Amino acid sequence: MTRLRRPTKDDSESSVAIAGRLHMIEVDQPGRRVGIRAQDGVDWTCSYPDELHELVTTLIERLVRVEGIGGKVTAMTGRLHIGRLTPVPEHAQEPLFSVEPVPVETLREQQGVSGPQRLDSLIDQEWEDDDAGRRFLEATLGNAK
């Protein structure tokens, strides 16, 4: 019977830090709040002080990191009073990564490759096979002899 009992709820609030997407905002007084869906799927309803209002309104649908006092209400929801709010930098996807396949001819032209490369292209013309070079290779590759 002891094993089948539900665990007692810990209603105490503590210091919490989460990162997630700010997906909901309620700007009317009283009760300004935002919704932040954390990376683990937990949806946090967060109240915030007036001094953060201008920042909050610029961060809708952006990744943010928040710190404050709160706790989980259920397994997938939580409540938090925000003390600190910072945006997480999101980097633009560069053309190096694309969803569409790029033809080999286009890649060769962009990279300045005219055809297959021979092993000679891997040789450093300035390399000297001396004691310093051997120490470098030993430090890089280990004592593989």
Long-range contacts (C-beta under 8 A, 24 or more apart in sequence): 10-71, 11-71, 12-71, 13-69, 13-70, 13-71, 14-69, 14-70, 14-71, 15-67, 15-68, 15-69, 16-67, 16-68, 16-69, 16-70, 16-71, 16-78, 16-80, 17-65, 17-66, 17-67, 18-42, 18-44, 18-65, 18-66, 18-78, 18-80, 19-63, 19-64, 19-65, 19-66, 19-88, 20-44, 20-63, 20-64, 21-61, 21-62, 21-63, 21-64, 22-56, 22-59, 22-60, 22-61, 22-62, 22-63, 22-64, 23-60, 23-61, 25-56, 25-57, 25-60, 27-53, 27-57, 32-56, 34-82, 36-64, 36-66, 41-76, 42-72, 42-75, 42-76, 42-77, 42-78, 43-76, 43-77, 43-78, 44-70, 44-77, 44-78, 44-79, 44-80, 45-77, 45-78, 45-79, 45-80, 46-70, 46-79, 46-80, 46-81, 46-82, 47-80, 47-81, 47-82, 48-81, 48-82, 48-85, 49-82, 52-82, 52-85, 55-85, 56-85, 59-85, 59-87, 62-87, 62-88, 62-90, 63-87, 63-88, 63-90, 64-88
